[in-house]
Amino acid sequence: MTVLALVELADGRPSEPSRQALTIAAAFGSPVHTVTIVPLDAIEGFAPDAWAAILERATKATGASAVVAAGTERGNEVMARLAARMGLPLASNCTAAWPGSPVEVTRLRWGGSLVEEARLHSPFPLLTVAPHTVAAAAVDAVEVDVRALAAQLEPRDLAVHASAHTASAGGGVSLGEAKVIVSGGRGVGSKEGFAIIEELASLLGAAVGCSRAVTSAGWRPHSDQVGQTGTKVAPEVYIACGISGATQHMAGLKGAKRILAINSDPQAPLMLNADYTVTGDLKEIVPAISAEIRGRR
């Protein structure tokens, strides 16, 4: 059974969520063919309809019987448009899948607060894999020549596209790939209060994150938000400063290996779910950690 997988790149290599999706794709059979989202002269910026059209043509060219992608913002958007083009259902944010008729899947719902066991009744399974819920394994894959397929695009496929890409203000490590993240919540107090968060992140070579309350207040850009409506992360260490730990925020932390929470409220949900906790004023604790790190260098 031939399988097609949509692959996104990070620093010129398949992203970790895409590698995880490839692992699920391989469970459906072989060979696994890949369509990689790369810059093309025929496509200005990211154009989800164009990549959905390329995927649809690739299924015919390869004889694929299923399509799998990472459940990222781009992956879910392209696959949703592919499902609409093909008139088929899409099982999104899966954590496991068992080929058959029907396909049985386990998937996350409600931002990860609910796990659903479902059956996908479809002659042509379309799935996305929830990021950082599957261990990536090495998969031999055959690259599809997307340039040849892009030459067949129609004007309507290019109607929606990203006209520009703006790098985050920090210009440092991206949240999705960061091994260490220092994140601040409402308890930081203000936009200016994030100076101590940024200092600690700089000392650790970490990315800066935040909660939705912070972006809603205009203290940080949405690109820094961790959670259900932000970025889902999988760092080795997640340092949460002044974050209560609402369900929506915790949904973005399921892949974190270790969580250190700093909060004045020892009963805050995140404090109760963290591996390590420090109870107290983050405006005193965070600078003290930074001072200790500088003193040991």
C-alpha positions in Angstrom: 0.0 0.0 0.0 1.6 3.2 -1.1 1.4 6.2 1.3 1.9 9.9 0.7 3.2 12.2 3.4 3.4 16.0 3.5 6.7 17.2 5.0 7.6 20.6 6.4 11.2 21.7 6.8 13.1 23.3 9.7 16.6 24.5 9.0 16.6 22.6 5.7 15.6 19.2 7.3 12.3 17.6 7.9 10.8 19.1 11.1 10.3 16.9 14.1 6.5 16.9 13.8 6.9 15.8 10.1 9.3 13.0 11.2 6.6 11.9 13.7 4.0 12.0 10.9 6.2 9.9 8.7 6.3 7.3 11.4 2.5 7.0 11.4 2.6 7.0 7.6 4.9 4.0 7.5 2.4 2.0 9.6 0.0 2.2 6.6 2.5 0.5 4.2 5.3 1.2 1.8 6.7 2.8 -0.2 6.2 6.1 1.6 6.3 9.0 -0.9 6.9 12.6 0.4 5.7 16.0 -0.8 8.0 18.6 0.8 6.8 22.2 1.2 9.7 24.1 -0.4 9.9 27.6 -2.0 8.9 27.4 -5.7 9.0 30.0 -8.4 5.4 29.0 -9.3 4.1 29.7 -5.8 4.5 33.0 -4.1 4.8 32.5 -0.3 2.8 29.8 1.4 -0.3 29.0 -0.6 -2.4 26.2 1.1 -4.7 25.6 -1.9 -1.6 25.2 -4.2 -0.1 22.6 -1.9 -3.5 20.8 -1.6 -3.6 20.7 -5.4 -0.1 19.4 -5.5 -0.9 16.7 -3.0 -4.0 15.7 -4.9 -2.0 15.3 -8.1 0.7 13.5 -6.2 -1.8 10.8 -5.0 -2.6 10.0 -8.6 1.0 10.1 -9.7 2.2 7.7 -7.0 -1.0 5.6 -6.7 -1.1 6.4 -3.0 -4.0 5.0 -0.9 -3.6 7.4 2.1 -2.1 10.8 3.0 -0.6 11.8 6.3 0.8 15.1 7.5 1.9 16.7 10.8 -0.9 18.4 12.7 0.8 21.8 12.6 -0.9 25.0 11.5 0.3 24.5 8.0 -0.3 20.7 8.0 -3.9 21.0 9.2 -4.7 23.8 6.8 -3.4 22.0 3.7 -5.0 18.7 4.7 -8.3 20.4 5.4 -8.3 21.9 1.9 -7.2 18.6 0.4 -10.2 16.9 2.1 -12.5 19.5 0.7 -11.1 19.1 -2.8 -11.5 15.3 -2.6 -14.8 15.3 -0.7 -13.4 13.1 2.0 -13.3 13.2 5.9 -10.1 14.2 7.7 -9.0 12.8 11.0 -6.9 15.5 12.6 -4.5 15.5 15.5 -4.1 11.8 15.7 -1.8 10.2 18.3 -2.1 6.6 16.8 -3.7 4.9 13.8 -4.4 1.4 12.8 -4.9 0.7 9.1 -8.0 -1.3 8.2 -11.5 -0.8 7.0 -12.4 1.4 8.8 -9.2 2.9 10.0 -9.1 3.1 13.8 -7.5 6.3 15.3 -6.8 7.8 18.7 -6.8 11.6 18.5 -6.8 14.7 20.7 -9.8 16.8 21.1 -10.6 20.1 22.9 -7.0 21.2 23.0 -5.7 17.9 24.3 -8.1 17.7 27.3 -10.0 14.9 25.7 -8.7 11.7 24.0 -11.0 10.2 21.5 -11.1 6.7 20.0 -12.7 6.8 16.6 -13.2 5.0 13.3 -12.5 6.7 10.0 -14.9 5.4 7.4 -13.2 6.5 4.2 -12.0 4.9 1.0 -8.9 7.1 1.1 -7.7 7.9 4.7 -6.5 11.5 5.3 -4.8 12.1 8.7 -2.8 14.6 10.6 -0.6 13.6 13.5 -0.6 15.7 16.7 2.9 17.1 17.2 5.1 15.6 19.9 2.8 12.7 20.7 4.6 10.1 18.6 8.2 9.0 18.9 9.9 9.6 15.5 11.5 6.6 13.8 13.7 6.4 10.7 11.6 6.0 7.6 12.8 5.4 4.1 10.9 7.6 1.7 10.8 8.6 -2.0 10.7 12.3 -2.8 8.0 13.5 -5.2 9.1 16.0 -7.8 6.8 18.8 -6.7 8.1 21.2 -9.4 6.6 19.1 -12.1 3.3 19.1 -10.3 3.4 22.8 -9.5 3.6 23.5 -13.3 0.0 22.2 -13.5 -1.4 24.7 -10.9 -4.4 26.8 -11.9 -4.8 30.6 -11.0 -7.5 29.8 -8.4 -4.9 27.6 -6.6 -2.8 30.7 -6.0 -5.6 33.0 -4.9 -4.7 32.7 -1.2 -1.1 33.0 -0.2 1.2 34.5 2.4 2.5 37.8 1.0 5.3 38.2 3.5 7.0 36.6 6.5 8.1 38.6 9.5 10.7 37.1 11.8 9.9 37.3 15.6 11.3 40.3 17.4 13.7 38.2 19.4 15.2 36.7 16.2 16.5 33.8 18.3 15.5 30.2 18.8 12.0 29.3 17.6 9.5 28.0 20.1 8.7 24.9 18.0 12.4 23.8 18.0 13.7 25.1 21.3 15.2 22.7 23.8 14.7 25.2 26.6 11.8 27.7 26.9 11.4 30.5 29.5 7.8 31.5 29.5 5.9 34.3 31.3 2.3 34.8 32.2 0.1 37.4 33.7 2.2 37.3 36.9 5.0 39.1 35.1 3.0 42.2 35.5 3.7 44.2 32.3 5.5 44.3 29.0 8.5 45.8 30.6 8.5 43.0 33.2 9.5 40.5 30.5 13.0 42.0 30.6 14.0 39.5 33.3 12.4 36.7 31.4 14.4 37.6 28.3 17.6 37.9 30.3 17.2 34.4 31.7 16.3 33.0 28.3 19.5 34.6 26.8 21.7 33.1 29.5 20.2 29.6 28.9 20.1 29.9 25.1 16.4 29.5 25.3 13.3 30.8 23.5 10.9 33.2 25.2 7.3 32.1 25.4 4.1 33.4 27.1 0.5 32.6 27.9 -2.6 33.8 26.0 -3.3 36.4 28.8 0.0 38.1 27.9 -0.7 38.3 24.2 -4.3 39.5 24.9 -2.8 42.3 27.0 -0.4 43.2 24.1 2.7 42.5 26.1 4.1 39.9 23.6 3.3 39.0 20.0 1.1 36.0 19.2 4.1 34.2 17.8 5.4 33.8 21.4 2.2 32.2 22.7 2.3 28.6 23.9 -0.9 26.6 24.1 -4.0 25.4 22.3 -4.3 28.6 20.2 -0.6 29.2 20.1 2.5 26.9 19.6 2.6 23.4 20.9 6.1 22.8 22.2 8.3 19.9 23.2 11.4 21.3 25.0 13.7 19.4 27.3 12.9 22.1 30.0 10.0 24.5 30.2 10.3 27.2 32.8 6.9 28.8 33.6 7.0 32.1 35.4 3.8 33.6 36.8 1.6 31.3 34.7 -1.5 29.8 36.4 -1.8 26.9 33.9 -5.2 27.0 32.3 -6.2 24.0 30.3 -5.5 25.9 27.0 -2.0 26.6 28.1 -1.3 23.0 29.3 -2.5 21.7 26.0 0.7 23.2 24.4 3.0 21.6 27.0 2.2 17.9 26.6 5.5 17.3 24.8 7.7 19.0 27.5 10.1 16.6 29.2 10.5 18.7 32.4 8.5 21.6 33.8 9.8 24.1 36.3 7.0 26.4 37.6 7.6 29.7 39.5 4.5 31.2 41.1 3.4 32.9 44.3 0.3 30.6 44.4 1.4 27.0 45.3 -2.1 25.8 44.3 -2.0 27.1 40.8 -2.8 24.3 38.3 0.6 24.5 36.6 2.4 24.3 40.0 0.4 21.1 40.7 1.5 19.6 37.4 5.1 20.7 37.3 8.1 18.5 38.0 9.8 21.2 40.0 8.2 24.2 41.7 9.4 27.4 43.4 6.9 29.3 45.4 7.5 33.0 45.7 7.8 36.3 43.8 9.1 35.7 40.3 10.5 39.3 40.2 12.9 38.2 42.9 13.4 34.6 41.9 14.1 34.9 38.2 16.8 37.6 38.6 18.4 35.5 41.4 18.6 32.5 39.0 20.2 34.7 36.3 22.7 36.0 38.8 23.6 32.5 39.9 24.1 31.4 36.3 26.3 34.4 35.6 28.3 33.8 38.8 29.1 30.2 37.7 30.5 31.3 34.3 
